[in-house]
């Protein structure tokens, strides 16, 4: 299965570890959704030590990944 097979049906994808050197990388796939929620995402990242760069977010740990999934899914 390709990493982007479900990209048009979900808001984000969590990249597999073997692609990212063990960091937690989220690829934001729904441009329309993230455009509307840009300020809220920026604030969430600042509060939770996430780093947003373009259409990706890097998170510090799996606890923060769980919080991200519960918030944005």
PDB file of N, H, CA, C and O in Angstrom:
ATOM      1  N   UNK A   1       0.841  -1.175   0.000  1.00  0.00           N
ATOM      2  CA  UNK A   1       0.000   0.000   0.000  1.00  0.00           C
ATOM      3  C   UNK A   1       0.892   1.246   0.000  1.00  0.00           C
ATOM      4  O   UNK A   1       1.910   1.290   0.690  1.00  0.00           O
ATOM      5  N   UNK A   2       0.507   2.233  -0.762  1.00  0.00           N
ATOM      6  H   UNK A   2      -0.320   2.197  -1.323  1.00  0.00           H
ATOM      7  CA  UNK A   2       1.206   3.495  -0.871  1.00  0.00           C
ATOM      8  C   UNK A   2       0.818   4.408   0.291  1.00  0.00           C
ATOM      9  O   UNK A   2      -0.325   4.384   0.746  1.00  0.00           O
ATOM     10  N   UNK A   3       1.760   5.205   0.765  1.00  0.00           N
ATOM     11  H   UNK A   3       2.689   5.225   0.395  1.00  0.00           H
ATOM     12  CA  UNK A   3       1.517   6.129   1.875  1.00  0.00           C
ATOM     13  C   UNK A   3       0.349   7.062   1.589  1.00  0.00           C
ATOM     14  O   UNK A   3      -0.373   7.433   2.515  1.00  0.00           O
ATOM     15  N   UNK A   4       0.144   7.449   0.343  1.00  0.00           N
ATOM     16  H   UNK A   4       0.730   7.148  -0.409  1.00  0.00           H
ATOM     17  CA  UNK A   4      -0.876   8.427  -0.002  1.00  0.00           C
ATOM     18  C   UNK A   4      -2.156   7.813  -0.558  1.00  0.00           C
ATOM     19  O   UNK A   4      -2.981   8.546  -1.102  1.00  0.00           O
ATOM     20  N   UNK A   5      -2.357   6.510  -0.449  1.00  0.00           N
ATOM     21  H   UNK A   5      -1.687   5.914  -0.007  1.00  0.00           H
ATOM     22  CA  UNK A   5      -3.561   5.862  -0.980  1.00  0.00           C
ATOM     23  C   UNK A   5      -4.850   6.460  -0.433  1.00  0.00           C
ATOM     24  O   UNK A   5      -5.829   6.581  -1.170  1.00  0.00           O
ATOM     25  N   UNK A   6      -4.874   6.838   0.843  1.00  0.00           N
ATOM     26  H   UNK A   6      -4.079   6.740   1.442  1.00  0.00           H
ATOM     27  CA  UNK A   6      -6.083   7.380   1.467  1.00  0.00           C
ATOM     28  C   UNK A   6      -6.018   8.894   1.653  1.00  0.00           C
ATOM     29  O   UNK A   6      -6.832   9.455   2.387  1.00  0.00           O
ATOM     30  N   UNK A   7      -5.075   9.559   1.009  1.00  0.00           N
ATOM     31  H   UNK A   7      -4.414   9.103   0.413  1.00  0.00           H
ATOM     32  CA  UNK A   7      -4.846  10.984   1.249  1.00  0.00           C
ATOM     33  C   UNK A   7      -6.058  11.847   0.927  1.00  0.00           C
ATOM     34  O   UNK A   7      -6.249  12.891   1.549  1.00  0.00           O
ATOM     35  N   UNK A   8      -6.870  11.436  -0.022  1.00  0.00           N
ATOM     36  H   UNK A   8      -6.715  10.588  -0.528  1.00  0.00           H
ATOM     37  CA  UNK A   8      -8.027  12.259  -0.383  1.00  0.00           C
ATOM     38  C   UNK A   8      -9.221  12.010   0.532  1.00  0.00           C
ATOM     39  O   UNK A   8     -10.260  12.648   0.358  1.00  0.00           O
ATOM     40  N   UNK A   9      -9.109  11.111   1.493  1.00  0.00           N
ATOM     41  H   UNK A   9      -8.265  10.593   1.635  1.00  0.00           H
ATOM     42  CA  UNK A   9     -10.224  10.790   2.391  1.00  0.00           C
ATOM     43  C   UNK A   9      -9.948  11.129   3.845  1.00  0.00           C
ATOM     44  O   UNK A   9     -10.833  10.978   4.687  1.00  0.00           O
ATOM     45  N   UNK A  10      -8.752  11.580   4.159  1.00  0.00           N
ATOM     46  H   UNK A  10      -8.033  11.703   3.475  1.00  0.00           H
ATOM     47  CA  UNK A  10      -8.390  11.868   5.545  1.00  0.00           C
ATOM     48  C   UNK A  10      -7.754  13.256   5.640  1.00  0.00           C
ATOM     49  O   UNK A  10      -7.294  13.799   4.636  1.00  0.00           O
ATOM     50  N   UNK A  11      -7.728  13.818   6.824  1.00  0.00           N
ATOM     51  H   UNK A  11      -8.102  13.376   7.640  1.00  0.00           H
ATOM     52  CA  UNK A  11      -7.147  15.145   7.044  1.00  0.00           C
ATOM     53  C   UNK A  11      -5.634  15.111   7.175  1.00  0.00           C
ATOM     54  O   UNK A  11      -4.955  16.092   6.873  1.00  0.00           O
ATOM     55  N   UNK A  12      -5.104  13.970   7.631  1.00  0.00           N
ATOM     56  H   UNK A  12      -5.655  13.173   7.877  1.00  0.00           H
ATOM     57  CA  UNK A  12      -3.654  13.847   7.819  1.00  0.00           C
ATOM     58  C   UNK A  12      -3.236  12.389   7.784  1.00  0.00           C
ATOM     59  O   UNK A  12      -4.053  11.485   7.963  1.00  0.00           O
ATOM     60  N   UNK A  13      -1.947  12.178   7.549  1.00  0.00           N
ATOM     61  H   UNK A  13      -1.283  12.912   7.403  1.00  0.00           H
ATOM     62  CA  UNK A  13      -1.339  10.850   7.584  1.00  0.00           C
ATOM     63  C   UNK A  13      -0.153  10.895   8.536  1.00  0.00           C
ATOM     64  O   UNK A  13       0.556  11.899   8.603  1.00  0.00           O
ATOM     65  N   UNK A  14       0.060   9.829   9.260  1.00  0.00           N
ATOM     66  H   UNK A  14      -0.516   9.013   9.206  1.00  0.00           H
ATOM     67  CA  UNK A  14       1.249   9.702  10.096  1.00  0.00           C
ATOM     68  C   UNK A  14       2.253   8.884   9.301  1.00  0.00           C
ATOM     69  O   UNK A  14       1.998   7.730   8.958  1.00  0.00           O
ATOM     70  N   UNK A  15       3.398   9.495   9.010  1.00  0.00           N
ATOM     71  H   UNK A  15       3.605  10.433   9.288  1.00  0.00           H
ATOM     72  CA  UNK A  15       4.416   8.817   8.207  1.00  0.00           C
ATOM     73  C   UNK A  15       5.038   7.677   8.999  1.00  0.00           C
ATOM     74  O   UNK A  15       5.277   7.816  10.199  1.00  0.00           O
ATOM     75  N   UNK A  16       5.304   6.552   8.343  1.00  0.00           N
ATOM     76  H   UNK A  16       5.111   6.439   7.369  1.00  0.00           H
ATOM     77  CA  UNK A  16       5.946   5.420   9.029  1.00  0.00           C
ATOM     78  C   UNK A  16       7.357   5.785   9.504  1.00  0.00           C
ATOM     79  O   UNK A  16       8.030   6.604   8.879  1.00  0.00           O
ATOM     80  N   UNK A  17       7.796   5.185  10.598  1.00  0.00           N
ATOM     81  H   UNK A  17       7.249   4.520  11.106  1.00  0.00           H
ATOM     82  CA  UNK A  17       9.117   5.470  11.173  1.00  0.00           C
ATOM     83  C   UNK A  17      10.259   5.270  10.185  1.00  0.00           C
ATOM     84  O   UNK A  17      11.228   6.028  10.212  1.00  0.00           O
ATOM     85  N   UNK A  18      10.170   4.278   9.321  1.00  0.00           N
ATOM     86  H   UNK A  18       9.382   3.662   9.299  1.00  0.00           H
ATOM     87  CA  UNK A  18      11.286   3.994   8.423  1.00  0.00           C
ATOM     88  C   UNK A  18      11.484   5.103   7.391  1.00  0.00           C
ATOM     89  O   UNK A  18      12.527   5.147   6.739  1.00  0.00           O
ATOM     90  N   UNK A  19      10.530   5.977   7.231  1.00  0.00           N
ATOM     91  H   UNK A  19       9.682   5.941   7.761  1.00  0.00           H
ATOM     92  CA  UNK A  19      10.660   7.105   6.303  1.00  0.00           C
ATOM     93  C   UNK A  19      11.265   8.315   7.015  1.00  0.00           C
ATOM     94  O   UNK A  19      11.890   9.156   6.368  1.00  0.00           O
ATOM     95  N   UNK A  20      11.095   8.416   8.313  1.00  0.00           N
ATOM     96  H   UNK A  20      10.587   7.733   8.838  1.00  0.00           H
ATOM     97  CA  UNK A  20      11.373   9.664   9.030  1.00  0.00           C
ATOM     98  C   UNK A  20      12.544   9.633  10.001  1.00  0.00           C
ATOM     99  O   UNK A  20      12.713  10.598  10.747  1.00  0.00           O
ATOM    100  N   UNK A  21      13.341   8.615  10.038  1.00  0.00           N
ATOM    101  H   UNK A  21      13.204   7.831   9.432  1.00  0.00           H
ATOM    102  CA  UNK A  21      14.429   8.525  11.029  1.00  0.00           C
ATOM    103  C   UNK A  21      13.903   8.563  12.454  1.00  0.00           C
ATOM    104  O   UNK A  21      14.508   9.191  13.323  1.00  0.00           O
ATOM    105  N   UNK A  22      12.798   7.906  12.698  1.00  0.00           N
ATOM    106  H   UNK A  22      12.307   7.396  11.993  1.00  0.00           H
ATOM    107  CA  UNK A  22      12.221   7.724  14.032  1.00  0.00           C
ATOM    108  C   UNK A  22      11.526   8.952  14.616  1.00  0.00           C
ATOM    109  O   UNK A  22      11.042   8.882  15.746  1.00  0.00           O
ATOM    110  N   UNK A  23      11.455  10.085  13.890  1.00  0.00           N
ATOM    111  H   UNK A  23      11.849  10.142  12.973  1.00  0.00           H
ATOM    112  CA  UNK A  23      10.673  11.202  14.414  1.00  0.00           C
ATOM    113  C   UNK A  23       9.208  11.004  14.040  1.00  0.00           C
ATOM    114  O   UNK A  23       8.889  10.238  13.131  1.00  0.00           O
ATOM    115  N   UNK A  24       8.330  11.691  14.741  1.00  0.00           N
ATOM    116  H   UNK A  24       8.589  12.313  15.480  1.00  0.00           H
ATOM    117  CA  UNK A  24       6.901  11.564  14.459  1.00  0.00           C
ATOM    118  C   UNK A  24       6.521  12.680  13.494  1.00  0.00           C
ATOM    119  O   UNK A  24       6.480  13.853  13.864  1.00  0.00           O
ATOM    120  N   UNK A  25       6.247  12.301  12.270  1.00  0.00           N
ATOM    121  H   UNK A  25       6.280  11.348  11.969  1.00  0.00           H
ATOM    122  CA  UNK A  25       5.939  13.259  11.207  1.00  0.00           C
ATOM    123  C   UNK A  25       4.508  13.047  10.735  1.00  0.00           C
ATOM    124  O   UNK A  25       4.112  11.933  10.390  1.00  0.00           O
ATOM    125  N   UNK A  26       3.745  14.121  10.724  1.00  0.00           N
ATOM    126  H   UNK A  26       4.066  15.026  11.004  1.00  0.00           H
ATOM    127  CA  UNK A  26       2.374  14.096  10.242  1.00  0.00           C
ATOM    128  C   UNK A  26       2.326  14.888   8.939  1.00  0.00           C
ATOM    129  O   UNK A  26       2.834  16.007   8.863  1.00  0.00           O
ATOM    130  N   UNK A  27       1.718  14.306   7.928  1.00  0.00           N
ATOM    131  H   UNK A  27       1.306  13.397   7.990  1.00  0.00           H
ATOM    132  CA  UNK A  27       1.544  14.973   6.648  1.00  0.00           C
ATOM    133  C   UNK A  27       0.089  15.427   6.569  1.00  0.00           C
ATOM    134  O   UNK A  27      -0.830  14.610   6.625  1.00  0.00           O
ATOM    135  N   UNK A  28      -0.108  16.729   6.438  1.00  0.00           N
ATOM    136  H   UNK A  28       0.639  17.393   6.393  1.00  0.00           H
ATOM    137  CA  UNK A  28      -1.448  17.308   6.367  1.00  0.00           C
ATOM    138  C   UNK A  28      -1.950  17.169   4.932  1.00  0.00           C
ATOM    139  O   UNK A  28      -1.357  17.739   4.015  1.00  0.00           O
ATOM    140  N   UNK A  29      -3.023  16.427   4.727  1.00  0.00           N
ATOM    141  H   UNK A  29      -3.504  15.964   5.471  1.00  0.00           H
ATOM    142  CA  UNK A  29      -3.453  16.087   3.366  1.00  0.00           C
ATOM    143  C   UNK A  29      -4.666  16.861   2.873  1.00  0.00           C
ATOM    144  O   UNK A  29      -4.853  16.997   1.664  1.00  0.00           O
ATOM    145  N   UNK A  30      -5.487  17.367   3.769  1.00  0.00           N
ATOM    146  H   UNK A  30      -5.335  17.257   4.751  1.00  0.00           H
ATOM    147  CA  UNK A  30      -6.709  18.070   3.380  1.00  0.00           C
ATOM    148  C   UNK A  30      -6.439  19.578   3.416  1.00  0.00           C
ATOM    149  O   UNK A  30      -6.665  20.226   4.438  1.00  0.00           O
ATOM    150  N   UNK A  31      -5.963  20.126   2.318  1.00  0.00           N
ATOM    151  H   UNK A  31      -5.779  19.599   1.488  1.00  0.00           H
ATOM    152  CA  UNK A  31      -5.533  21.523   2.269  1.00  0.00           C
ATOM    153  C   UNK A  31      -6.666  22.471   2.657  1.00  0.00           C
ATOM    154  O   UNK A  31      -6.433  23.443   3.375  1.00  0.00           O
ATOM    155  N   UNK A  32      -7.875  22.206   2.198  1.00  0.00           N
ATOM    156  H   UNK A  32      -8.064  21.416   1.614  1.00  0.00           H
ATOM    157  CA  UNK A  32      -9.012  23.057   2.529  1.00  0.00           C
ATOM    158  C   UNK A  32      -9.263  23.121   4.021  1.00  0.00           C
ATOM    159  O   UNK A  32      -9.447  24.204   4.577  1.00  0.00           O
ATOM    160  N   UNK A  33      -9.271  21.970   4.673  1.00  0.00           N
ATOM    161  H   UNK A  33      -9.122  21.090   4.222  1.00  0.00           H
ATOM    162  CA  UNK A  33      -9.506  21.920   6.126  1.00  0.00           C
ATOM    163  C   UNK A  33      -8.413  22.675   6.868  1.00  0.00           C
ATOM    164  O   UNK A  33      -8.711  23.491   7.740  1.00  0.00           O
ATOM    165  N   UNK A  34      -7.153  22.415   6.536  1.00  0.00           N
ATOM    166  H   UNK A  34      -6.911  21.752   5.828  1.00  0.00           H
ATOM    167  CA  UNK A  34      -6.048  23.029   7.265  1.00  0.00           C
ATOM    168  C   UNK A  34      -5.953  24.518   6.977  1.00  0.00           C
ATOM    169  O   UNK A  34      -5.489  25.278   7.826  1.00  0.00           O
ATOM    170  N   UNK A  35      -6.380  24.950   5.803  1.00  0.00           N
ATOM    171  H   UNK A  35      -6.757  24.332   5.113  1.00  0.00           H
ATOM    172  CA  UNK A  35      -6.406  26.374   5.499  1.00  0.00           C
ATOM    173  C   UNK A  35      -7.400  27.090   6.414  1.00  0.00           C
ATOM    174  O   UNK A  35      -7.100  28.168   6.926  1.00  0.00           O
ATOM    175  N   UNK A  36      -8.567  26.509   6.620  1.00  0.00           N
ATOM    176  H   UNK A  36      -8.811  25.633   6.204  1.00  0.00           H
ATOM    177  CA  UNK A  36      -9.594  27.092   7.495  1.00  0.00           C
ATOM    178  C   UNK A  36      -9.128  27.092   8.954  1.00  0.00           C
ATOM    179  O   UNK A  36      -9.432  28.026   9.695  1.00  0.00           O
ATOM    180  N   UNK A  37      -8.402  26.063   9.369  1.00  0.00           N
ATOM    181  H   UNK A  37      -8.156  25.304   8.766  1.00  0.00           H
ATOM    182  CA  UNK A  37      -8.003  25.898  10.778  1.00  0.00           C
ATOM    183  C   UNK A  37      -6.535  26.252  11.025  1.00  0.00           C
ATOM    184  O   UNK A  37      -5.946  25.803  12.008  1.00  0.00           O
ATOM    185  N   UNK A  38      -5.946  27.052  10.138  1.00  0.00           N
ATOM    186  H   UNK A  38      -6.424  27.416   9.339  1.00  0.00           H
ATOM    187  CA  UNK A  38      -4.515  27.362  10.216  1.00  0.00           C
ATOM    188  C   UNK A  38      -4.125  27.970  11.569  1.00  0.00           C
ATOM    189  O   UNK A  38      -3.194  27.489  12.215  1.00  0.00           O
ATOM    190  N   UNK A  39      -4.822  29.012  11.996  1.00  0.00           N
ATOM    191  H   UNK A  39      -5.578  29.403  11.471  1.00  0.00           H
ATOM    192  CA  UNK A  39      -4.473  29.684  13.253  1.00  0.00           C
ATOM    193  C   UNK A  39      -4.624  28.755  14.454  1.00  0.00           C
ATOM    194  O   UNK A  39      -3.798  28.768  15.367  1.00  0.00           O
ATOM    195  N   UNK A  40      -5.683  27.950  14.444  1.00  0.00           N
ATOM    196  H   UNK A  40      -6.353  27.939  13.703  1.00  0.00           H
ATOM    197  CA  UNK A  40      -5.905  27.005  15.538  1.00  0.00           C
ATOM    198  C   UNK A  40      -4.806  25.944  15.580  1.00  0.00           C
ATOM    199  O   UNK A  40      -4.352  25.563  16.659  1.00  0.00           O
ATOM    200  N   UNK A  41      -4.379  25.468  14.410  1.00  0.00           N
ATOM    201  H   UNK A  41      -4.748  25.778  13.534  1.00  0.00           H
ATOM    202  CA  UNK A  41      -3.291  24.484  14.344  1.00  0.00           C
ATOM    203  C   UNK A  41      -1.988  25.099  14.835  1.00  0.00           C
ATOM    204  O   UNK A  41      -1.241  24.459  15.575  1.00  0.00           O
ATOM    205  N   UNK A  42      -1.710  26.332  14.431  1.00  0.00           N
ATOM    206  H   UNK A  42      -2.317  26.852  13.830  1.00  0.00           H
ATOM    207  CA  UNK A  42      -0.489  27.015  14.887  1.00  0.00           C
ATOM    208  C   UNK A  42      -0.476  27.112  16.414  1.00  0.00           C
ATOM    209  O   UNK A  42       0.533  26.813  17.052  1.00  0.00           O
ATOM    210  N   UNK A  43      -1.590  27.527  16.987  1.00  0.00           N
ATOM    211  H   UNK A  43      -2.410  27.770  16.468  1.00  0.00           H
ATOM    212  CA  UNK A  43      -1.700  27.648  18.433  1.00  0.00           C
ATOM    213  C   UNK A  43      -1.525  26.297  19.112  1.00  0.00           C
ATOM    214  O   UNK A  43      -0.821  26.189  20.116  1.00  0.00           O
ATOM    215  N   UNK A  44      -2.168  25.258  18.563  1.00  0.00           N
ATOM    216  H   UNK A  44      -2.740  25.345  17.747  1.00  0.00           H
ATOM    217  CA  UNK A  44      -2.062  23.916  19.132  1.00  0.00           C
ATOM    218  C   UNK A  44      -0.602  23.456  19.117  1.00  0.00           C
ATOM    219  O   UNK A  44      -0.113  22.906  20.103  1.00  0.00           O
ATOM    220  N   UNK A  45       0.089  23.681  18.002  1.00  0.00           N
ATOM    221  H   UNK A  45      -0.308  24.128  17.201  1.00  0.00           H
ATOM    222  CA  UNK A  45       1.489  23.262  17.895  1.00  0.00           C
ATOM    223  C   UNK A  45       2.363  23.989  18.921  1.00  0.00           C
ATOM    224  O   UNK A  45       3.223  23.369  19.547  1.00  0.00           O
ATOM    225  N   UNK A  46       2.152  25.283  19.096  1.00  0.00           N
ATOM    226  H   UNK A  46       1.453  25.786  18.588  1.00  0.00           H
ATOM    227  CA  UNK A  46       2.940  26.043  20.074  1.00  0.00           C
ATOM    228  C   UNK A  46       2.703  25.537  21.485  1.00  0.00           C
ATOM    229  O   UNK A  46       3.644  25.429  22.271  1.00  0.00           O
ATOM    230  N   UNK A  47       1.461  25.228  21.815  1.00  0.00           N
ATOM    231  H   UNK A  47       0.696  25.316  21.176  1.00  0.00           H
ATOM    232  CA  UNK A  47       1.103  24.749  23.147  1.00  0.00           C
ATOM    233  C   UNK A  47       1.664  23.358  23.425  1.00  0.00           C
ATOM    234  O   UNK A  47       2.017  23.043  24.561  1.00  0.00           O
ATOM    235  N   UNK A  48       1.748  22.524  22.384  1.00  0.00           N
ATOM    236  H   UNK A  48       1.462  22.779  21.461  1.00  0.00           H
ATOM    237  CA  UNK A  48       2.116  21.109  22.563  1.00  0.00           C
ATOM    238  C   UNK A  48       3.485  20.749  22.001  1.00  0.00           C
ATOM    239  O   UNK A  48       3.767  19.575  21.759  1.00  0.00           O
ATOM    240  N   UNK A  49       4.336  21.746  21.792  1.00  0.00           N
ATOM    241  H   UNK A  49       4.108  22.699  21.988  1.00  0.00           H
ATOM    242  CA  UNK A  49       5.710  21.531  21.315  1.00  0.00           C
ATOM    243  C   UNK A  49       5.784  20.854  19.951  1.00  0.00           C
ATOM    244  O   UNK A  49       6.734  20.128  19.660  1.00  0.00           O
ATOM    245  N   UNK A  50       4.785  21.095  19.126  1.00  0.00           N
ATOM    246  H   UNK A  50       4.013  21.685  19.362  1.00  0.00           H
ATOM    247  CA  UNK A  50       4.822  20.605  17.750  1.00  0.00           C
ATOM    248  C   UNK A  50       5.464  21.650  16.847  1.00  0.00           C
ATOM    249  O   UNK A  50       5.487  22.836  17.176  1.00  0.00           O
ATOM    250  N   UNK A  51       5.979  21.207  15.718  1.00  0.00           N
ATOM    251  H   UNK A  51       5.960  20.243  15.451  1.00  0.00           H
ATOM    252  CA  UNK A  51       6.585  22.117  14.760  1.00  0.00           C
ATOM    253  C   UNK A  51       5.876  21.934  13.424  1.00  0.00           C
ATOM    254  O   UNK A  51       5.936  20.861  12.823  1.00  0.00           O
ATOM    255  N   UNK A  52       5.196  22.999  12.957  1.00  0.00           N
ATOM    256  H   UNK A  52       5.147  23.871  13.445  1.00  0.00           H
ATOM    257  CA  UNK A  52       4.532  22.956  11.663  1.00  0.00           C
ATOM    258  C   UNK A  52       5.446  23.592  10.627  1.00  0.00           C
ATOM    259  O   UNK A  52       5.928  24.709  10.811  1.00  0.00           O
ATOM    260  N   UNK A  53       5.679  22.873   9.538  1.00  0.00           N
ATOM    261  H   UNK A  53       5.288  21.965   9.388  1.00  0.00           H
ATOM    262  CA  UNK A  53       6.457  23.378   8.414  1.00  0.00           C
ATOM    263  C   UNK A  53       5.708  23.018   7.148  1.00  0.00           C
ATOM    264  O   UNK A  53       5.598  21.842   6.799  1.00  0.00           O
ATOM    265  N   UNK A  54       5.194  24.020   6.460  1.00  0.00           N
ATOM    266  H   UNK A  54       5.283  24.975   6.744  1.00  0.00           H
ATOM    267  CA  UNK A  54       4.418  23.761   5.256  1.00  0.00           C
ATOM    268  C   UNK A  54       3.223  22.894   5.577  1.00  0.00           C
ATOM    269  O   UNK A  54       2.400  23.253   6.419  1.00  0.00           O
ATOM    270  N   UNK A  55       3.119  21.762   4.918  1.00  0.00           N
ATOM    271  H   UNK A  55       3.788  21.470   4.234  1.00  0.00           H
ATOM    272  CA  UNK A  55       2.007  20.836   5.133  1.00  0.00           C
ATOM    273  C   UNK A  55       2.433  19.635   5.962  1.00  0.00           C
ATOM    274  O   UNK A  55       1.931  18.527   5.770  1.00  0.00           O
ATOM    275  N   UNK A  56       3.370  19.862   6.893  1.00  0.00           N
ATOM    276  H   UNK A  56       3.778  20.762   7.049  1.00  0.00           H
ATOM    277  CA  UNK A  56       3.778  18.800   7.818  1.00  0.00           C
ATOM    278  C   UNK A  56       3.811  19.337   9.238  1.00  0.00           C
ATOM    279  O   UNK A  56       3.959  20.537   9.467  1.00  0.00           O
ATOM    280  N   UNK A  57       3.670  18.419  10.186  1.00  0.00           N
ATOM    281  H   UNK A  57       3.550  17.444  10.000  1.00  0.00           H
ATOM    282  CA  UNK A  57       3.815  18.726  11.610  1.00  0.00           C
ATOM    283  C   UNK A  57       4.709  17.644  12.195  1.00  0.00           C
ATOM    284  O   UNK A  57       4.484  16.454  11.971  1.00  0.00           O
ATOM    285  N   UNK A  58       5.723  18.058  12.943  1.00  0.00           N
ATOM    286  H   UNK A  58       5.906  19.024  13.125  1.00  0.00           H
ATOM    287  CA  UNK A  58       6.585  17.125  13.658  1.00  0.00           C
ATOM    288  C   UNK A  58       6.247  17.220  15.139  1.00  0.00           C
ATOM    289  O   UNK A  58       6.141  18.312  15.696  1.00  0.00           O
ATOM    290  N   UNK A  59       6.080  16.064  15.768  1.00  0.00           N
ATOM    291  H   UNK A  59       6.167  15.177  15.315  1.00  0.00           H
ATOM    292  CA  UNK A  59       5.685  16.012  17.177  1.00  0.00           C
ATOM    293  C   UNK A  59       6.786  15.381  18.017  1.00  0.00           C
ATOM    294  O   UNK A  59       7.566  14.569  17.520  1.00  0.00           O
ATOM    295  N   UNK A  60       6.848  15.762  19.316  1.00  0.00           N
ATOM    296  H   UNK A  60       6.215  16.421  19.720  1.00  0.00           H
ATOM    297  CA  UNK A  60       7.952  15.292  20.164  1.00  0.00           C
ATOM    298  C   UNK A  60       7.829  13.866  20.665  1.00  0.00           C
ATOM    299  O   UNK A  60       8.843  13.231  20.956  1.00  0.00           O
ATOM    300  N   UNK A  61       6.587  13.332  20.775  1.00  0.00           N
ATOM    301  H   UNK A  61       5.763  13.848  20.539  1.00  0.00           H
ATOM    302  CA  UNK A  61       6.443  11.986  21.360  1.00  0.00           C
ATOM    303  C   UNK A  61       5.078  11.396  21.007  1.00  0.00           C
ATOM    304  O   UNK A  61       4.230  12.062  20.413  1.00  0.00           O
ATOM    305  N   UNK A  62       4.891  10.139  21.384  1.00  0.00           N
ATOM    306  H   UNK A  62       5.580   9.599  21.866  1.00  0.00           H
ATOM    307  CA  UNK A  62       3.653   9.430  21.038  1.00  0.00           C
ATOM    308  C   UNK A  62       2.440   9.936  21.829  1.00  0.00           C
ATOM    309  O   UNK A  62       1.310   9.862  21.347  1.00  0.00           O
ATOM    310  N   UNK A  63       2.672  10.440  23.023  1.00  0.00           N
ATOM    311  H   UNK A  63       3.590  10.500  23.415  1.00  0.00           H
ATOM    312  CA  UNK A  63       1.571  11.030  23.795  1.00  0.00           C
ATOM    313  C   UNK A  63       0.997  12.236  23.034  1.00  0.00           C
ATOM    314  O   UNK A  63      -0.220  12.399  22.944  1.00  0.00           O
ATOM    315  N   UNK A  64       1.872  13.064  22.496  1.00  0.00           N
ATOM    316  H   UNK A  64       2.860  12.932  22.568  1.00  0.00           H
ATOM    317  CA  UNK A  64       1.434  14.230  21.736  1.00  0.00           C
ATOM    318  C   UNK A  64       0.767  13.797  20.434  1.00  0.00           C
ATOM    319  O   UNK A  64      -0.180  14.442  19.982  1.00  0.00           O
ATOM    320  N   UNK A  65       1.242  12.729  19.833  1.00  0.00           N
ATOM    321  H   UNK A  65       2.011  12.205  20.200  1.00  0.00           H
ATOM    322  CA  UNK A  65       0.598  12.190  18.638  1.00  0.00           C
ATOM    323  C   UNK A  65      -0.831  11.765  18.951  1.00  0.00           C
ATOM    324  O   UNK A  65      -1.744  12.040  18.172  1.00  0.00           O
ATOM    325  N   UNK A  66      -1.031  11.100  20.077  1.00  0.00           N
ATOM    326  H   UNK A  66      -0.290  10.877  20.710  1.00  0.00           H
ATOM    327  CA  UNK A  66      -2.377  10.691  20.478  1.00  0.00           C
ATOM    328  C   UNK A  66      -3.272  11.914  20.670  1.00  0.00           C
ATOM    329  O   UNK A  66      -4.422  11.922  20.230  1.00  0.00           O
ATOM    330  N   UNK A  67      -2.748  12.937  21.322  1.00  0.00           N
ATOM    331  H   UNK A  67      -1.814  12.931  21.680  1.00  0.00           H
ATOM    332  CA  UNK A  67      -3.524  14.163  21.522  1.00  0.00           C
ATOM    333  C   UNK A  67      -3.871  14.811  20.179  1.00  0.00           C
ATOM    334  O   UNK A  67      -4.987  15.298  19.999  1.00  0.00           O
ATOM    335  N   UNK A  68      -2.929  14.819  19.242  1.00  0.00           N
ATOM    336  H   UNK A  68      -2.022  14.423  19.389  1.00  0.00           H
ATOM    337  CA  UNK A  68      -3.169  15.385  17.921  1.00  0.00           C
ATOM    338  C   UNK A  68      -4.287  14.625  17.214  1.00  0.00           C
ATOM    339  O   UNK A  68      -5.199  15.229  16.650  1.00  0.00           O
ATOM    340  N   UNK A  69      -4.211  13.312  17.248  1.00  0.00           N
ATOM    341  H   UNK A  69      -3.470  12.821  17.706  1.00  0.00           H
ATOM    342  CA  UNK A  69      -5.227  12.480  16.585  1.00  0.00           C
ATOM    343  C   UNK A  69      -6.612  12.706  17.196  1.00  0.00           C
ATOM    344  O   UNK A  69      -7.597  12.818  16.467  1.00  0.00           O
ATOM    345  N   UNK A  70      -6.692  12.772  18.510  1.00  0.00           N
ATOM    346  H   UNK A  70      -5.891  12.681  19.102  1.00  0.00           H
ATOM    347  CA  UNK A  70      -7.984  12.990  19.164  1.00  0.00           C
ATOM    348  C   UNK A  70      -8.543  14.372  18.848  1.00  0.00           C
ATOM    349  O   UNK A  70      -9.757  14.530  18.719  1.00  0.00           O
ATOM    350  N   UNK A  71      -7.697  15.350  18.726  1.00  0.00           N
ATOM    351  H   UNK A  71      -6.711  15.222  18.831  1.00  0.00           H
ATOM    352  CA  UNK A  71      -8.125  16.724  18.450  1.00  0.00           C
ATOM    353  C   UNK A  71      -8.560  16.898  16.989  1.00  0.00           C
ATOM    354  O   UNK A  71      -9.586  17.526  16.727  1.00  0.00           O
ATOM    355  N   UNK A  72      -7.808  16.360  16.052  1.00  0.00           N
ATOM    356  H   UNK A  72      -6.974  15.850  16.265  1.00  0.00           H
ATOM    357  CA  UNK A  72      -7.978  16.727  14.650  1.00  0.00           C
ATOM    358  C   UNK A  72      -8.626  15.672  13.775  1.00  0.00           C
ATOM    359  O   UNK A  72      -8.930  15.962  12.618  1.00  0.00           O
ATOM    360  N   UNK A  73      -8.846  14.491  14.254  1.00  0.00           N
ATOM    361  H   UNK A  73      -8.599  14.255  15.194  1.00  0.00           H
ATOM    362  CA  UNK A  73      -9.406  13.439  13.408  1.00  0.00           C
ATOM    363  C   UNK A  73     -10.867  13.623  13.177  1.00  0.00           C
ATOM    364  O   UNK A  73     -11.488  12.818  12.483  1.00  0.00           O
TER     365      UNK A  73
END
